[in-house]
Amino acid sequence: MAERPEEHPAAPPICSYEGSRYSTEFWTQARSYEDAVERVALKAMLPPSGGTLLEIGAGFGRLAELYTGYDTVVLLDFAHTQLAQAVARLGEGSSDGNPRFIYVQANFYHLPFVAGRFDAVTMIRTLHHATDAPAVLRGVSDVLGPAGTFILEFASKRNLKAVARYLLRRQPWSPFDPEPVEFVDLNFDFHPRWMWEQLARVGLRRDGVRTVSHFRIGALKRLVPTRILVGLDAAAQVTGPLWQLSPSVFVRSVAAADKPVPTEGSFFACPACGAALGAPPETQFHCECGHKWAQKDGIYDFRYPEP
Ligand SMILES: C[S@@+](CC[C@H](N)C(=O)[O-])C[C@H]1O[C@@H](n2cnc3c(N)ncnc32)[C@H](O)[C@@H]1O
């Protein structure tokens, strides 16, 4: 459902998962193949350990188990109900070998963090909800620290099924046109070449590509055991740097090594004015610009300021 803050009528609309049954209705047994191959790609591309990791559009924290090598993991989503499920599943985490989890309700166009704060950022199945993907990528580049890693999954418009449908005149848009296509309200497919250009524009250097979900075909998934399809997909994923014809693409890019290192201490920044917010309070941040941001039931809310 599209949501737009009343006080910001010009702001890009948001594809809200508030109240949705995404974890149980989308991630059914029928998608165990997609879940498994995405884990294969993420595990292969993400540095196994580090200090701070941010997942943007984390939903209910489906992939959080892959972040156990990080000290602090921030799960960010617009939807409170998604994060509440993540809190129930993962809790606060602990400092004795497991990550400490921080839950943040925010809009990916206004990330509430100090510049350069993260060693790694991931964004899986989320950028396709952005009407202004370049703006989101600018924010990602901003919060990444020196030589920080960004793992992005995006829905590719130049996939075999779209090519066949286009050639058979069963689809009006061309999979070869580099511009994003909004095939359903607030759902975009991107051309890999367009995405490479956007990453370069925000100063991120592409250093790895995996093509994912080559066998996302209902009949195949029903007939062939999932573990065999996953093995075949894992083998096909490594052809990613050569060609991209799968519906899902994972790309790893890296921030410049000479970016300024953020000063110790500050973590959150006010999404309204950008000022660093200092140590997290019990219930509410008070920014010097006058905005207040609440923390309730373990979730920081940076979507709309407190009255
Ligand atoms: C398809 S789900 C992906 C969840 C998770 N990454 C996964 O792969 O299971 C997309 C998520 O993006 C979130 N989202 C959509 N627009 C957003 C925005 N403007 N800011 C933050 N999160 C957003 C939705 O609430 C939803 O939880």
The ligand as a Gaussian input file, in Angstrom:
#p B3LYP/6-31G(d) Opt

LIG

0 1
 C       10.221000      -7.332000       0.071000
 S       10.545000      -6.772000       1.693000
 C       12.214000      -7.339000       1.932000
 C       12.538000      -7.674000       3.362000
 C       13.892000      -8.369000       3.566000
 N       14.983000      -7.594000       3.031000
 C       13.871000      -9.751000       2.952000
 O       14.537000      -9.950000       1.914000
 O       13.192000     -10.620000       3.492000
 C       10.797000      -5.013000       1.442000
 C       10.895000      -4.249000       2.746000
 O       11.241000      -2.879000       2.427000
 C       10.547000      -2.032000       3.338000
 N       10.451000      -0.676000       2.747000
 C        9.733000      -0.282000       1.657000
 N        9.889000       1.045000       1.467000
 C       10.699000       1.504000       2.454000
 C       11.217000       2.788000       2.795000
 N       10.895000       3.882000       2.093000
 N       12.044000       2.884000       3.854000
 C       12.371000       1.785000       4.593000
 N       11.895000       0.547000       4.322000
 C       11.074000       0.397000       3.268000
 C        9.174000      -2.707000       3.504000
 O        8.508000      -2.285000       4.666000
 C        9.558000      -4.199000       3.514000
 O        9.740000      -4.697000       4.815000

